[in-house]
Amino acid sequence: MNSTTHLNKVATATGSPYHYTPTKAICILFAILFSVSTSWHAFYGIRYRLWWIFPTIFLAGGGEIAGWVGRTMSSFDVTNRTGFMIQIVCLIIAPTPLLASIFIIFSSLTQKIGTWYSRLSPRLCMFLALDIVALLIQGGGGGIAAGANTDSQQKLGSNVMLIGIIFQTVAMVVFMLLAIEFFTRYALNKPVRKNSGGHGQDSYSRSALHPKLKLMSIGLSVATLFLFVRAIYRLFELAGGWNGRINSTQWYFNLFDGTMVVLSMYTLNFFNPGPLLFSVPEVTSSQGSQEKLAYATSESSPMQQV
């Protein structure tokens, strides 16, 4: 039995491989929303020369557009194998490069606010590497599920995607905890480590946070929260199985996947790192400024390296 025959078999038994027929208007709406947001990000990426936006946010937006176009194709014909395969692969992996942009923006925020308040390296190589691994696992699982010839193969693909989502969610939780610690230490002026002169936290006189950096911090937090909600939804969806209630309910997917990702992207549109982050000079402290300047000289911003 080939994958097309299997898809037709599932569609015949349940009425649709989705267990519902995707609503045409909703699919088109999401495709348009992601197209507008992605174009907006591309404009600011070019204007502020933030080239890292293209392999992260722009790529994520492109994946979402393709995925929702695939669902639109299915809204015309639920047995359309091409549309089903496109949406299942693209929509599971598309938010992953968007999450990578979260890591990159936070990295630059720590350099603007004060690296001594963070346990994380400004380059965040570990989290970017974990994000890539999660992308590969989810993409592999999506490919297996989309091309499944049997129910067992479809279940295998679903389980592989679940492993990828678990992997990514754990990385997100660790990242968010460390980010919360960073902002808490900044608020309390409690640096993690001593400066190069051997002085501790008393050697820093914390400056007031620039209003633009405050807005960027808020926007980044909100965008991250939306992606986290989406990850939790995907965990329950995949854990419940291909024929489970969550996977078989369209409005769950539209709300907790499509809406969460589109809100995350638009949050970064309105709280854009171009005008909010890179037009602001680094925050300095009275006695820690020389160390920060030396650090910035030896460690250039990952935003400009990507």
N, C-alpha and C positions, 0 to 999 in steps of 0.2 A: 504494500500500500504506500503510494507516494504522499508527500505532504499536502498536495492539493486534494487528493481523495480523502485524507484524514480530516482536513479542514471542512470539506463538504459533509463528511459524516457527523462531525461535531455540530455543524450548523443545522443539519437535518434533525438531530436529536434534541437540540436545545432551542432551535430557531435562530441561533447566531453563535459564532465562536466566542463572542463577547458575553453571551447570555442575554443580550439586548441589542437593539439597533442604535448605534450612535446617533444622537440628534444632530441633524445637518446644520442647523443654525448655530448651535453651540460650537461645533467643530470649526465652522468658518469664522466665528467670532474670535476664538482663541488663535487661529492662524493669523488673523489680522492684528490682534493685540500684540502677539509676539513679533510680527513683522515691523510694526511701528517702534516697539521698544528696541529691537535689534538695530534698526536703522539709526535710532537716536544715539545708541551707544557707539556705533561706528562713527557718527559725526563727531562726537566728543573725543573719541579715540584719536581721530585724525587731527582735530583742532589742537589738542593738548599733547600730541605726539606720544600717546600712551599705547604703544604698539602691543603690549601684553593683553589688551582688551580683546584682540582678534582671536588668539587661541584659547580664550577663556569665555568671556561673556558673549561675544559675537558667535563663537562656535556653539555655545549652549542655546542661544536664540535660534540659530539655524537648525539645530536638532529638533527643537520644539516645533518650529514651523513645519519641518518635514513630517514629524509625528502627527501633528494635527491635520495636515493635508492627507496623510494616510487614513486617519479616522474619517475624514470627509469622504474619501473614496469608499470606505466601508459603509457610510451612511446611504450611499446609492445602491450598494450591493454588499451585504454582509459576508458573502462567500468570496469576495475579492481577495485572493491570496496576497497580492502585492501590497494592497493597502494595509492589511492586517500585519504583515511582516514589517513594513516600514514603521508603523506606530509602536509595535511592541519593542523593537530594538531602540528606536530613537528616543522614545519617551522614558525609557528606563535609564539611559545613560546621559541624556542631555543636561540634567542639572549638575552633573559631576564637574565639568569645566567651570560652571558658574560658582560652585563651591571653591574651586581653586582661586577664583578672583577674590573671594572673601579672605582667603589666607594671605594673598598678596597685599590687599588693601590694609589689613591689620598689621602686616609687617612694616609698611610705611608709616602707619600711625604710631607704632612703637618708636620709630626713629624720630618722628616729629615731637612726640610727647616726652620720651625718655626711655632708652633701652634698659636702663638700670632697674626699672620697675617690672621687667618681664623675665620669666624663666626661659622664654623661647628665643632661639636665634632669630635675628631679624630676617634671615633668608627663608626660614620655615621650610627647609628642604624636606624634612621628615614628613610634614603634613602634605606637601605637594606630591611626594612619592607615594604616600598612602592613598591619596586621591586617584593617582594614575592606576594603582593596583586595583582599587575598587571599580574604576572605569572598565578595566580589562575583564574583571570577573563578571560584572553586570552585562557587559556587551556580549561575552561568551555565552552566558545563560540566556540572554535574549535571542541570540542566534539559534541556539539549540531549540528553544521553545517555538520560535517562528517557523523553523524548518522541520518540526517534529512530524514523524510518520505514524507514531503510535501514542497512546495515552501515557505510557511509561516514559517515552522520550520527552513529552511535553512536561511531565512532572519533574523530570531531571532538570530541564531547563529552568523551571520555576524555582527549584531548590538551589541551583547555582546562582540565580539572581538574588535569592534570599541571602545567601552567604555574602554576596557582594554588598548588599544593602546593610547587613549587620556590620560588616567590616567598616563601611563608610560611616555608619551611625556612631559606632564606638569612637572613631577618630574625631567626629564632630563633638561628641560629649567631652572628650579630653581637651580639645581645642577651646570649647566654650568655657570650661572650668578655668583653664589657664588665662583666657581673656578676661574673665571676671576677676581673677586674682590681680591681673595687671591694672585694671581700672581701680580696684579697691586699694592697691598699694599706692597708686598715684594720688588718690583722694586723701589717703592718710599720710602721704609722704614717707612711705616705708619701702625703700629700695631693697631689691633682692640681694644685690651684691655690692661690695665696696668698690670705690673708684680706683684708678691706677695709682693714686697716691697713698692708698691704704686707709683712706677715710671711709667711715660708714655713712649711715643715713643723715647724720647731722651736718655732713659736708654739702648737702643739697638744700637749696632754698627754692621750693617748688613755685614756679610761675603760674599765673592764672591760665587756664586752658583757653586758647584762641576760640572765639565763637564758631569759626568755620570747622575747626577740629572737633568741637563739641557736636555740631550738626552731623559731621561725618561719622562720629562714633555712634550717634543715635541711629543713623541710617543703616550703618553696618550691622548693628545689633538687631534691628528689625528684619533686615534681609536674611540674616542668619537664622532667626527664629522661624521665618516662613519656610525655609529649606528644611529645618529640623522637623517641623510639623509634617511636611511632605514625606520625610524619611520614616517617621513613625507610622504614618499611614501605609507606606509601602511594606513595612515590616509585617503589619497585621494582614495586609492584603495577600502577600505571598505565603505567609505562615498558614493562612486559612485555606490554601490550595486553589487550584485553577477553577474548581467548581464551587468554591466557597461563596458565602453570602456577600462578603466585601467585594471580591473580584467580579461578582455578578450584578453589582448595583452601580448604575451609571453615575448617579449624582454624587456618590462617594468619590469616584475618580475625578469628576469635574471640579469638585470643591477642594479636595485634599491633595490632588496632584496638580492639575492644570492651574487652578486659582492660586495655590501657594507659590508655584514657580513664577507665574506672571506677576504676582505682587512683589516677589523678591526682585525681579528684574526692573520693575518700575520704581521700586524703592531706590535702587542704585541709579536710576535715571534722574530722579529728583534730588537725591543726595549724591550727586556725581563726584567722584574722586578728582576729576580734573579741576574744577573751580574751587572745591572745598579742601582738597588735600595738597595739591601741588602748587597752589598760589600762596601758600602760607609758609613763612620761614620756620625753621626748627625752633622749638621752645628750648630756652636755655635756663640754667640755674646759676646762681651767683658764683658758686665755687666749682660746679660741675660742668660749666660751659666749655672749658678748654678740653676736657676729656671727651665731651660729646663732639666737639669739632674735629678732634683727632680721629675719633671713631668713624665719623661721617666721611672723612677723607680716605680712610682705609677700607671702609665698607660702603660702597656706593649703593644707592637705592635699587632694590630688585625691580621696581617699576620701570626704571630706565634701562635695566639690563635685559629684560625680557624682550 
